[in-house]
Amino acid sequence: MIDLTRNNEVRARNIERCRERGVILPTFEQMRDPSRIPQEVQDRLRKIGLWDVDPANLFRITWKNEPIDRGGTYGGVNAFEIPSSITGVQARIIGLVGHWFPTGAHKVGATYGCLAPSLVRGGFDSQRQKAVWPSTGNYCRGGAYNSALLGCDSVAILPEGMSRERFDWLRNIAGEVISTPGTESNVKEIFDACHEITRTRGEEVVIFNQFEELGNYLWHYEVTGSALEEVLAPLAAAGMNVAGYVSATGSGGTLAAGDRLKQRYPHTKVIAAEALQCPTLLRNGFGEHRIEGIGDKHIPWIHNVRNTDMVVGVDDADTIDLMRVFNEPAGRAYLARMGVDAATIDRLDKLGISCIGNLLAAIKAAKYWELGPDDVIITVFTDSMQLYNSRITEEQERNGALDEIGAARAVARALEGQGIENALELNYYERLRVHNLKYYTWIEQQGRSSEELNAQWYDRSYWTNVQESVHEIDAMIAEFNAEVAAG
């Protein structure tokens, strides 16, 4: 569970650090509902940029940022619909947009969900310890960013094969960057680096491992889940069926929003997407792929598998082909000739590579369940092409610029030809099979207990206790802020 035991000595140093830096910590309630954020904070935000290293940007860890690069405050949930002229299905497919978070990705929220409880209880010493952020991409960026806002040291760990944009930015923000062998599929190598840094540096570091930190689960359950509900509520009130929620497996955190949706709409299907080239949930398999940043070859500790209804394998070639269609001139021109409206085309750059994978998984699910115009599937567009433009350049250097024929072939294969193959509907024992895969990573390699593994499956209160801890955490944040202000 989330440890909320206090260390008052460390907590006092964290209060001192926040007082020195002018840091106020947002509560989960404020991230869900920014109208509760103090007016003086909102006035301060009007003077700074979305990515500025300013502690006020902690209050931009929300899905409701005004969609501008500088001076914005808040509005509704950032989301848009991908029309049937692209998807080819009757069901409506909507995605939340992560581009308008600081760092350009929603993972900055997951890192805050892990860091804030540890700060306010004194589990991490912001004056004397380094925060270590192991990741396949965006999580370590978010962790390094939040660490910089607090003025504490950070270590970013990510595979050497991730996009150049990630490394270029990290070198200016993180105190230290460690690159591990491989790409997004090489999560064990990241864990090995964590073990090594713990062995060699001991209490100098604290590891915030997104794959096992329940604060990651909690942030998505509370903040992403409530954003999904807000988008869906008027549609459901108008008679639409909330048919499904799609998320790449990744760290398992974003899938937690599906737990919240199921509590409100019990018939909703939670669909976990992964790369076909590394079919871990689908076939107990392994491999390498190019859907950057999702991580795989294991089942995250924080994935509530019992609530997962389907696993979908997405071909990474389809995501790369559509990345080019959505962003190169010939591809956009071809979409226009298909009848896709200009407004939609203009915002397709808000879908990064894994977002395209989520979109394709949603299309597969809509076809599998033969969904119609009264059904809606919702997903998350976690980041944007802002973090992947070098990948387009690489494709152009390797294969030449995209032309009309190439665009037509990509659309025919990736969109029009997307079928229901590699989609597995999970029954009780299929879910249990996937859940049991946690044993090999977390019990054998990472030292977790089999008792807690069984509790995740058999004890229905395990996940609800995590969800309900938000009230105590928010109270601790409020108390911490009051002591910061009183100094």
N, C-alpha and C positions, 0 to 999 in steps of 0.2 A: 504494500500500500504506500501512499505518499507519506513520507516521514515528516511529521510536524512537531517533533520534539525540539524544544528550544535549547540553544546554547547562548546564554545571555552575554557572555564575554565577547563572542564573535559577533553576535547581533549588535552589540553596542558599537563595535568598530564599523559595521555596515551602516549604522545610523550616522556615525561621524562622516563616513565617506559620502553618503548621499547629501548630507548637510553641506559639505565642502563643494560638491558638484552642483548643488541646486536641483537635486533629483527628487521628484515625486513619482511614486509608482502607481500606475493605473490598476484598478480592481478589475476582476473578470466582468463584473456588472457594467463598468464603464466601457469596456471593450465591446460588450454586447450592445450597449445603448449609450453612444457618445453624448447624447443630450444631457447626461448626468456629469459630464466633465466640467470642471469649474470654468467660468467665463474668462478668468485671467489666463488660463492655459490656452483656451481657444484664441484669445487675442495674441498670445505669443506665437502660435502656429501661423498666424497670418503674415508673419515676418520671416519665416524660414522655409527652406526647400524640403521636399519629401525625403530626400536622402541625406540631408545635412546631419552631421554628428553633433546633435543638440539634444539634451535629455528630454526636451519637450516632445520629441518625436516618439517617445514611448507611448504617447497618447494617440499616435497614428497606427497603433497595432490594432486595427479593426478593419472589417470589410466595408466600412461606411465612409471612407475618406472621400472628400471631394476629388474628382478625377482630374487634377491638375498637378503640375510638377512643383509648384511653389505657391505658398500662401493659402492653401486650401484648408477648410475646416471639415464639415461633415454633411452628408446627405443620406440618401437611401443606400441599400446594399448594391455594390458594384456587380452587375450581372448582365448578361445578354443572351439572347436566343440564337441558335444556329438554325436557319430556316430549312425547310424540306427541299428547297432548290439545291442545297448542298448535301444534306443527309440522305435524301431519297426515301425517307420514311414518313409516315403520317404523324407519328407521335411527336410531340414537342420536346426538344432537347435544349436545356438551359444550363449555362455554366456561370458560377461565381468567378469573378476576375481578380486574380492575385497581383496583377501588375501595379496596382495603386497602393500597395504596402511599401514602407521603407525597405530598401534593398530589392524591390521589384518582385518579391515572392512572398507567399503566405507563411513560409517556414519561420519567418521572424517571430510570428505568433507562437509557434510551437516552442521555440527557444525561450521565449518569455515565460511560457507555462511551466518550463522546467526550472528556470533560474529564479523567478520571483519567490516561490515558496521557500527555496533554500536560502535566499537572502534574508527574508523577514524572520525566519526561525533561527538563523545563525548556522546553517549547515555548510555554507560557503563563505569564506573570509575574503571579501573584496579587496582588502588591503594587503593580504599576505599570500594569497593563493592565486593560481592561474586557472581560468575556466577552460576546459578542453572540450572541443566541439567536434566529435567524429561524425562524418557525413559523406554522402555521395554527391554533395553539391550545395544546395540552397540552405540546408540547416546550419552548416558551419559558417556560411555567410551571415545568416541571421544572428547566430550566437556571437560572432566576432563583432557585429554591429552593436548589439545590446551591451556587450562588454565595454566597447568604446564609449558608449553613452554614460556608463557608470564610472569610466576611468579606471577599469581594472584590466589586468593582463589576460590575454587569451591565446589559445593554441587551436588553430584550425587543422583538421585532418581530413583529407579527401584524396580520391584516386588520381593518379597522375594523368589519366586519359580524359579528365573532364575538360569542359570548354575553356578556351584561353581567357574569355571574359571573366570567368570566376576567379582564376588565379591573379589576373591583373588587378582586380578590385581588392582581393584579399590582402595582397602584399602591402596595400596602403592602409588597411584597417586592422588586421590581426597582428598581434605581437609576434607570432611565429606561425609559419605554414609548413605542414608536413605532408608530403605527397607519398601515397602508398602505391604499390604495384597494381596495374590493371585499370578497369573502368567501373561503371556503375554496378556491374555484377560482382565485384570483388569486395564484399562486405567483410568477410572473415579477415582479410588483410588489414582492414581498418580496426577491427577488434584486436588483432595482434599488436598493432601500433599502440592501442590504448593500454594493453597489458605491459608493453615495454616502457611506456612513459610513466606508468604507475610504479613499475619495478625500480626504475632509475631515479625517479624524482620524489616518490613517496607522497608525503603530505603537502608538498609544494603545489600539487595539482588536484583538481576535482574533475572527474569525468562526467559530463552530461550526455549520456548515450541515448539518443532519440529513440532507438529501437527498444529500449526497456524502461525509459523514464515515463511514469504514468502522468506526469505533468503535461506531456505531449498529448496523450489521450484526452486529458481533462480540458485542455485549451480548445481542442477541436470539438469535443462534445458540447462545450458551453458556447463558444464564440462562432465557430463555423456552423455548428448545428442550429443555433438560433438564427443565423443569417439564412440558412436554407429554409427554415420554417417561415421566415418573413417573406421570402420570395414566393413560396408555395401557397401561403395562406389565402391570398385573393383568388388564386386559380382553383384551389380546393373549394372555396366558398361559391365559386361559379359552376361547380359541378365536375371539375376536372379530377381525374383519378391520378393520385401520386403513385406512379407505378414503380419507380426505381431510383436508386442513388448509386452512382458509379464513382469509384476512386481507384487509382493505382494502389497496389499493396504498399509499396514504399516502406516507411517506418511503421505503418499500421495506425498512425495518428489520425490522418484525415478520414480513414474509415470509421473512426469513432463518432463522427457526425451522423453516420447512419444509425447508430444506436439511439440517438435522440429522435431522429425521424421515425423510427419504428415505434417508439413510445407514443408518438402523436398519431401516426398512420400505420397501424400494426400490419397491414397487408403489403407495405412497401418492401420491395426486394433490394437487398444490398448486394451490389455487384463488384467484385474485386478484380481489377485488371492487372495483367502482367505481360511481359514480353513473351511471345511464342518461342523465341529462341532460348529462353531460360524458364521453362514451364514448371516452376517449383510447386505451386499449389495444384496446378492442373495434372501433372504427371510425376510428382516427386523428382523432377528433373533439374538440370543445371545447364549452363552454357554462357555465352556472351551475347550482348545485344547493344543497340544504339539508342534506346529510349532513355535519354540521359537523365540521371538523378533519382531514379526510383528505387534502386537497391533491391537485391533479391538473393536467391540461393539459401534462404532461411525464412522461417516464420517469425515475425517480430513478437517479442514478449507481450507487447501491449495491444496486439490484434485480438479482439474479441471474436474468435472464429465462430462461435456458436450463433452469432447474428449474421453470418455471411451466407447468402442464398445462392450465389453463382460465382464461378470463376471464368473469366474470359481471357484467352490468349490473343494478343494483338501482334501482328507481324511488324517487326521494326522497319522493314522496307516500306511499308505503307505509311508509317509516320514520317519517314525521311522524304518520301515522294510528295506527300501533302505539305510538308514544311516548305518545299520548293514552290508548289502550286500556289500556296497561300501568300507567298512573299516575293516571288520573282515576277517581273512585268508580264511575261508571256502567260504565266499561270493565272494571274489576276485578270488578264484580258480574256482568257478562255472562260473563266468563271462568269464574267459579265455576259459573254455570249450564251452561256447556259441559262441566263436569266436571274443570276444572283444580284441582288440590289447593291448599289454602290456603298451604302452605309455599312452593310455587312462586310463587304470586301475591305473597306478601310480599317476595320477593327480586327481582321484576322491575324494581324501581327501581335495581338494580345494573347495568342495561343503559342506557348513554347512546345517543345517536342513531346513531353509527357502529357500535355494538355490535349494534343492531337490524338495521343493514345487513348485518353479518357473519352474523347469524342467518338472514336471508332468503336470502343467497347460499348458505349451507349447505343450506337447504331446496331451493333450485333444483338444487344439485349432486346431492342425494339423489334427486330426481325424475329428473334427467337420466340418471344411471347406474342408475336403478331399484334403489336399495339396499334391503336388507331388514333384519330384526331382528338379524342377525349382523354388521352393518356399523356402524362408528362414524365420525363426522366430528367433528373438534375445531376449535375456533376460539378467539378471544380477545375477551373483553368488556373493552375497554381502559379505560373509565371508567364513570361512573354518572350518574344524573339529578341528582346533587348539583351538576353543572356546567351544567345546562340547564333548571332550573325556570322561568326567565324565558321560555323558549320555550313552555311550556305556557300561561303567563299570556297571552302574545301570541296564541296560537291561540284561547284563550277570548275574548279581547277582539275578535278578528277574526270568529270563527265561532260564538261562544256555547259554553256548557258542553256537554260530550259527554253525549248521552242514550243510551238503550238501542238505538234505531234506528241512531244514528250508530256505536255500537260494533259492532252486527251488520254494518253495511255495511263497516266497516273490516276486520273479521275475514274477511268473505267475499272481499273484494278482495285484501288483503295476505297472508293466510295460506292460506285454502282455495283462492283463485284463483291462487296463485303457480305459474307454469308453467315450462317449460324454454326459453321465448323469451329472447333476449338472453344466451344462454350459448354461448360459443365454445370448443370443444376445440382446443388448439393443436398443430399438427404442427410439424415442424422449421422449415419456412419461415415459418409464422405466428409462431413464437417469434423467428426472425431479423428479421422485419418489426418486431416490437415493440422488440427490442433496438436496431435501427438508428435508431429514433426518438430515442434518446439523443443522436445526433449534433447535432441542431438546437439542443438546449438546452445541452449540455455542451461541445461542441467549438466551435460557432459563437458562443455567448453567454458561456460561463463559462470558456473558456480551457483546458479539459482537452485531452489529446492523443489523436489517433486511434489511436496505437499502443497505448495502454492500453485504449481502447474495444475494439479487436480482441482484445487479450489476455483481456479479460473473456469473450469468446465462444469463442475458439479454444484458449486455454491452460487446460487443466483444472486446473493447479496454482494459478491466480490466486486462486480462492476458498478452496482448502484452505490456501494460505499465510496468508491472512487469519485463518482459523480457528485455525491452529496458533500464531499470534502470541500467543495468550492465555497461553501458558506463560511467555514472556519478560516479558509485561506483569505477570503476577502476581509474578514474581521481582523486578521493578523496584518494584512496590508494597511488597512485604515489605522490601526494602532501604531504601526511602524511609521507611517507618514506623519501622524500627530507628534510623535517623538522627534522626528526630523525637524518639524516646524517649530517645536518648542525650544530648540537649542539656541 
